[in-house]
């Protein structure tokens, strides 16, 4: 995780339109600008917390440079917090449900 936190930008690409890439969660959790493939599934999952790019060299170059120099990172800071809070709440809910089941069956 320390390597991710020191990265200027995290870039995670996929050609699978239904894939939710783990690197997306990791980059966002590390608080780094995260560039993902521009797919409906990734947009639905990460919303404004990520930056999206098509798989063209020109667009990727433009998006990564903009993310690295902070042109878009200010726009996503709040979205990162919202997404991290939602992930934390979901995790706590799942942990609570598992704990209840263990008590019920234990």
C-alpha positions in Angstrom: 0.0 0.0 0.0 2.9 2.4 0.6 3.9 2.1 -3.0 0.4 3.1 -4.1 0.4 6.0 -1.7 3.6 7.4 -3.2 2.3 7.1 -6.8 1.4 10.3 -8.7 -1.4 8.4 -10.5 -2.7 4.9 -10.4 -3.7 3.6 -13.9 -5.7 0.4 -14.2 -7.1 -0.6 -17.6 -9.2 -3.5 -18.8 -10.8 -4.5 -22.1 -13.5 -6.5 -20.3 -16.6 -4.3 -20.2 -18.0 -6.2 -17.2 -14.8 -6.2 -15.1 -14.5 -4.4 -11.8 -10.7 -4.0 -11.5 -9.2 -4.5 -8.0 -6.6 -1.8 -8.7 -9.4 0.7 -8.9 -10.4 0.0 -5.3 -6.7 0.0 -4.2 -5.9 3.3 -5.9 -8.9 5.0 -4.5 -8.3 3.5 -1.0 -4.7 4.9 -1.2 -6.1 8.3 -1.9 -4.4 8.6 -5.3 -5.9 9.9 -8.5 -7.0 6.7 -10.2 -7.5 6.4 -14.0 -9.7 3.6 -15.2 -11.0 2.3 -18.5 -14.1 4.1 -19.6 -16.7 1.3 -19.2 -20.3 1.5 -17.9 -19.5 -1.0 -15.2 -16.5 0.9 -13.8 -18.4 4.2 -14.0 -21.4 2.7 -12.1 -19.1 1.3 -9.4 -16.6 4.2 -8.9 -18.6 7.2 -10.1 -16.8 10.5 -9.7 -14.1 9.0 -7.5 -12.2 7.9 -10.6 -11.0 9.5 -13.8 -11.9 7.6 -17.0 -10.1 7.2 -20.3 -10.6 5.4 -23.6 -7.8 3.1 -24.7 -6.2 5.5 -27.1 -2.6 6.6 -26.5 -3.5 10.3 -27.0 -6.4 10.3 -24.5 -4.5 8.2 -21.9 -1.5 10.5 -22.1 -3.7 13.6 -21.7 -5.7 12.1 -18.8 -2.7 10.8 -16.9 -0.8 14.1 -17.2 -3.9 16.0 -16.1 -4.3 13.7 -13.1 -0.6 13.9 -12.2 -0.5 17.7 -12.2 -3.7 18.0 -10.2 -5.9 19.4 -12.8 -8.7 17.0 -11.9 -7.7 15.7 -8.5 -9.4 18.5 -6.7 -12.7 17.6 -8.4 -12.6 14.1 -7.1 -11.4 14.6 -3.5 -15.0 14.8 -2.1 -16.1 11.9 -4.3 -13.2 9.8 -2.9 -14.4 10.5 0.6 -18.0 9.6 -0.3 -16.9 6.3 -1.9 -14.6 5.4 0.9 -17.3 6.1 3.5 -19.8 3.9 1.5 -17.2 1.1 1.3 -16.6 1.4 5.1 -20.4 1.3 5.8 -20.9 -1.7 3.5 -17.9 -3.5 5.2 -19.3 -2.8 8.7 -22.7 -4.1 7.6 -21.3 -7.3 6.2 -19.1 -7.8 9.2 -22.1 -7.4 11.5 -24.2 -9.8 9.5 -21.4 -12.5 9.6 -21.0 -11.9 13.3 -24.7 -12.4 13.9 -24.7 -15.6 11.9 -21.7 -16.9 13.8 -23.5 -16.2 17.2 -26.7 -17.8 15.9 -25.0 -20.9 14.7 -22.2 -21.0 17.4 
